[in-house]
Amino acid sequence: MKEAFPGFLVVNKDSNASIALKFRERPDLLIICQPNENQLLLREAFSLQIPVLAFVDSNTCLDYITYPIPVNTENHTWMYYCLDLLSRIANCFSSLKRS
């Protein structure tokens, strides 16, 4: 298997993108705000066995989503609140891990 799928963790070398994201290890969790528009990303995360937390609408297919959170994804204030809350939780666990 290659280092990563083009377009997932590494920008495709054939594209004209000037920034390439490279990670040394797989992420523990992938958070997706609009899974209906990121089906390829969901399938790649599933094949790499990366758990996915996604904010889902009633019309979202849950096949590749490990942790669905039902919200109205069109409400940007609510999405900001959810992402801010997740960020605060991650920071708390990060500081506990360092202690």
C-alpha positions in Angstrom: 0.0 0.0 0.0 1.2 3.5 -0.8 1.8 6.1 1.9 -1.7 7.5 1.5 -4.4 7.9 -1.1 -4.0 10.9 -3.3 -6.4 13.6 -2.1 -6.9 12.2 1.4 -3.8 12.7 3.5 -1.5 13.9 0.7 -2.4 16.2 -2.1 -2.2 14.5 -5.5 1.2 15.1 -7.0 -0.3 15.5 -10.5 -2.5 18.5 -9.3 -1.3 22.1 -9.4 -1.7 22.4 -5.6 1.2 24.3 -4.0 0.6 22.9 -0.5 0.9 19.2 0.3 -0.3 17.9 3.6 1.8 15.0 4.9 1.1 13.2 8.2 3.5 10.8 9.9 0.8 8.6 11.3 -2.9 8.1 10.7 -5.3 10.3 12.6 -7.2 8.8 15.5 -10.5 10.4 14.3 -11.7 12.3 11.3 -14.4 15.0 11.8 -16.5 15.8 8.8 -19.0 18.7 8.8 -20.8 17.9 5.5 -20.6 14.2 4.8 -23.0 14.4 1.8 -20.4 16.4 -0.1 -17.5 14.3 1.0 -18.4 10.7 0.0 -14.9 9.9 -1.4 -13.3 11.0 1.9 -15.7 8.8 3.8 -14.9 5.8 1.7 -11.2 6.4 2.0 -11.4 6.7 5.8 -13.4 3.5 6.0 -10.9 1.6 3.9 -8.0 2.9 6.1 -10.1 2.0 9.2 -10.1 5.6 10.5 -13.2 6.3 12.7 -15.3 9.1 11.4 -17.4 11.6 13.4 -19.8 13.4 11.1 -22.5 16.0 11.5 -25.4 14.4 9.6 -28.8 15.5 8.2 -31.8 13.2 7.9 -30.8 12.5 4.2 -27.2 11.4 5.0 -26.1 7.8 4.3 -24.6 6.4 7.5 -22.7 3.5 5.9 -19.2 4.9 6.5 -19.8 7.0 9.5 -18.7 5.6 12.9 -20.1 8.4 15.1 -23.1 10.3 13.5 -24.3 13.5 15.2 -27.7 14.6 13.9 -27.8 18.3 13.3 -29.0 20.8 10.8 -25.8 21.2 8.8 -27.1 24.4 7.2 -27.2 26.2 10.6 -23.7 27.6 10.8 -24.1 28.9 14.3 -25.0 25.5 15.6 -22.1 23.9 13.7 -19.7 26.5 15.2 -21.0 25.6 18.7 -20.5 21.9 18.1 -17.0 22.3 16.7 -16.1 24.7 19.5 -17.3 22.1 22.1 -15.3 19.3 20.4 -12.2 21.5 20.4 -12.6 22.3 24.1 -13.0 18.6 24.9 -10.0 17.7 22.9 -7.9 20.4 24.7 -9.0 19.0 28.1 -8.0 15.5 27.2 -4.7 16.8 25.7 -3.8 18.6 28.9 -4.7 15.5 31.0 -2.6 13.3 28.7 0.5 15.5 29.3 0.1 15.4 33.1 
